[in-house]
Amino acid sequence: MKPLHILAFGAHPDDVELSAAGTLLSHKAQGFRIGICDLSRGELGTRGSADLRDEEAAKSSAILGLDFRTNLDLGDGFFEETQETLLALIRVIRYTRPQVVLANALSDRHPDHARAAELTSRACFLAGLPKIQSEWEGQTQYAHRPQTVYHYIQDRYTEPHLVIDIGDHLETKMQSILAYSSQFYDPNSQEPETPISGEAFLEGIRARAQAFGRLISCTYAEGFHTQKPIGALNLLDLH
């Protein structure tokens, strides 16, 4: 396939939408190719089901205008960093050949998030080693290492290293989140209450975007962490 500019990994369907959808939408509007790789189907979630989450992810993908989405079905709650799981991610990285990878938070309330962060970061490095062999649909793959990995900020607030203006895209981001109707606020739902199913949770998404926006004097933004210094051609590119 034609290479992606940005590939975002998420431990669960909706991880990327909650924390990095605005960034994807902003880059899509600028003509860049974007995609998502979910590591699990979210089958252990209190509300909904894996099949329903699949349908919701498809709706969200259409809202975001994704060029690529796949689900590796590694096992919600139980995936670990093994040779098998690393190779699964390596195959996707080599197939999509992204310049930038977005990954889960390095530390967060849900233990899957930190595990996914480390798994993704390591897979990005290993994908660049030619002696690691992999195939996609029977075709031999070539080594590819993304230029950088940024970790989006999730449930726990932490000070960002990088902030991306999403002022023109917050409403579409919220639509992509609400595509997961089984998970978030629905006054008519008979499902059990969860930490993310209340109306206040959605208000918190907007409030955090506004707080990040204040850091760079824009209306709304998303924040990221990086494990290496951020480089630029000149200081005028930064603000």
C-alpha positions in Angstrom: 0.0 0.0 0.0 1.0 3.6 -0.3 2.9 4.5 2.9 1.2 6.3 5.8 2.5 9.5 7.2 1.1 8.7 10.7 0.1 5.4 12.2 -1.5 5.4 15.7 -1.5 2.3 17.9 -4.0 1.8 20.6 -4.4 -1.0 23.2 -8.2 -0.8 22.7 -10.6 0.5 20.1 -11.3 4.1 21.2 -7.9 4.7 22.8 -6.6 6.7 19.8 -9.9 8.5 19.4 -9.9 9.8 23.0 -6.4 11.1 23.0 -5.1 11.7 19.5 -8.0 11.9 17.0 -7.7 15.6 16.7 -4.1 15.3 15.7 -5.0 12.7 13.1 -7.8 14.9 11.7 -5.5 17.9 11.6 -2.9 16.1 9.5 -5.6 14.5 7.3 -6.8 18.0 6.5 -3.3 18.9 5.5 -3.2 16.1 3.0 -1.3 13.5 5.0 -2.2 9.8 5.1 -3.3 8.4 8.5 -4.1 5.1 10.1 -4.9 3.2 13.3 -3.8 -0.2 14.6 -5.8 -1.5 17.5 -4.0 -4.2 19.6 -7.2 -5.8 21.0 -11.0 -5.8 20.4 -11.8 -4.4 23.9 -13.6 -7.7 24.7 -13.1 -7.3 28.5 -14.9 -3.9 28.6 -17.8 -3.8 31.1 -20.2 -2.4 28.5 -20.8 -3.7 25.0 -19.1 -6.6 23.3 -16.2 -7.3 21.0 -18.5 -7.5 17.9 -20.2 -4.2 18.8 -16.8 -2.5 19.3 -15.8 -3.7 15.8 -18.8 -2.0 14.4 -18.2 1.1 16.4 -14.6 1.2 15.3 -15.7 1.1 11.6 -18.0 4.0 12.2 -15.3 6.0 13.9 -12.9 5.2 11.0 -15.3 6.7 8.5 -15.7 9.8 10.6 -11.9 10.2 10.8 -11.3 9.5 7.1 -8.7 6.9 7.9 -6.6 5.4 5.1 -5.9 2.3 7.0 -7.2 0.4 10.1 -6.6 -3.0 11.4 -7.1 -4.9 14.7 -4.4 -7.4 15.8 -6.7 -9.1 18.3 -3.9 -9.8 20.7 -6.1 -10.3 23.7 -7.6 -7.5 25.8 -6.0 -7.5 29.3 -3.7 -10.3 28.6 -1.3 -9.4 25.7 2.3 -9.3 26.7 5.6 -8.3 25.0 6.6 -11.5 23.3 8.3 -12.4 20.1 4.9 -13.3 18.6 3.3 -10.0 19.6 6.3 -7.9 18.5 6.3 -9.6 15.1 2.6 -8.8 14.7 3.3 -5.1 15.2 6.4 -5.3 13.0 4.4 -6.6 10.1 1.9 -3.7 10.4 4.7 -1.1 10.7 6.5 -2.6 7.6 3.3 -2.8 5.6 2.2 0.8 6.3 5.7 2.3 6.5 4.8 5.4 8.6 7.1 8.3 9.2 5.5 8.9 12.7 4.0 6.5 15.2 1.6 7.5 17.9 1.4 5.2 20.9 -0.3 4.7 24.3 0.7 6.6 27.4 3.9 5.3 29.1 2.1 5.2 32.5 -1.7 5.2 33.0 -4.6 3.9 35.1 -5.3 0.9 32.8 -2.3 -1.5 32.8 -2.8 -2.3 29.1 -1.8 1.2 28.2 1.7 1.1 29.5 2.3 -2.4 28.1 1.1 -1.3 24.7 3.4 1.8 24.9 6.5 -0.3 25.5 5.4 -2.9 23.0 4.9 -0.3 20.3 8.1 1.5 21.0 10.2 -1.7 20.8 8.4 -2.9 17.7 9.2 0.4 15.9 12.9 -0.1 16.6 13.0 -3.8 15.7 11.1 -3.2 12.5 14.2 -1.4 11.2 16.5 -4.4 11.6 16.9 -6.2 8.2 17.8 -9.5 9.8 14.3 -9.8 11.3 12.2 -11.6 8.7 8.5 -11.0 8.2 5.8 -11.4 5.6 2.5 -9.8 4.8 0.0 -11.8 2.8 2.8 -14.1 1.6 5.1 -11.2 0.5 8.5 -10.7 2.0 8.7 -7.4 3.9 11.6 -5.0 4.0 12.9 -3.2 7.1 11.4 0.1 8.0 11.9 2.2 11.2 9.6 5.2 11.8 11.3 8.5 12.4 9.9 9.0 15.8 7.3 7.7 18.3 5.1 10.1 20.3 3.0 8.8 23.3 -0.4 10.4 23.7 -1.7 11.4 27.1 -4.6 9.4 28.4 -6.4 9.1 31.7 -3.7 10.5 34.0 -2.8 14.1 33.4 0.9 14.7 32.8 2.8 17.7 31.4 3.2 17.3 27.6 6.5 17.6 25.8 4.7 18.4 22.5 1.3 20.0 22.0 -0.7 19.9 18.7 -3.3 22.5 17.8 -6.7 20.8 17.1 -8.9 23.8 17.3 -10.6 23.2 14.0 -11.2 19.5 14.7 -12.5 19.1 18.2 -16.1 18.6 17.2 -15.2 15.9 14.7 -13.0 14.3 17.3 -16.0 14.2 19.7 -18.1 12.6 16.9 -15.4 9.8 16.5 -15.5 9.2 20.3 -19.3 9.1 20.3 -19.2 6.5 17.6 -18.5 4.1 20.5 -22.0 4.5 21.8 -21.8 1.4 24.0 -18.9 2.9 26.0 -19.8 6.5 26.6 -22.7 8.6 28.0 -26.1 7.5 26.9 -29.0 8.5 29.2 -31.1 5.6 27.8 -28.5 2.9 28.4 -29.2 0.0 30.7 -25.5 -1.0 30.9 -23.6 -0.7 34.2 -21.9 2.6 35.0 -18.1 2.8 34.4 -15.5 5.5 34.9 -16.0 6.7 31.3 -19.7 6.3 30.9 -20.8 9.5 32.7 -21.6 12.8 31.0 -18.8 14.4 33.0 -16.2 12.3 31.3 -17.0 13.8 27.9 -16.9 17.3 29.4 -13.5 16.4 30.8 -12.2 15.5 27.2 -13.2 19.1 26.1 -11.7 20.6 29.3 -8.4 18.9 28.8 -8.2 19.9 25.2 -8.8 23.5 26.3 -6.1 23.2 29.0 -3.6 21.9 26.5 -4.6 24.7 24.0 -3.8 27.4 26.6 -0.2 26.1 26.7 0.3 27.2 23.1 -2.3 30.0 22.9 -4.9 28.1 20.8 -8.4 27.0 21.5 -8.0 23.3 21.8 -5.0 20.9 21.6 -3.7 17.4 22.3 -0.5 16.6 24.3 2.2 14.1 23.7 5.3 12.7 25.3 8.5 11.8 23.6 11.4 9.6 24.7 14.0 11.5 22.6 14.6 15.2 21.9 12.3 17.0 19.4 14.3 18.4 16.4 13.4 21.2 13.9 15.2 23.0 11.1 14.8 26.3 12.8 13.3 27.9 16.0 10.6 29.7 14.0 8.9 26.4 13.4 8.3 26.1 17.1 6.0 28.2 19.4 
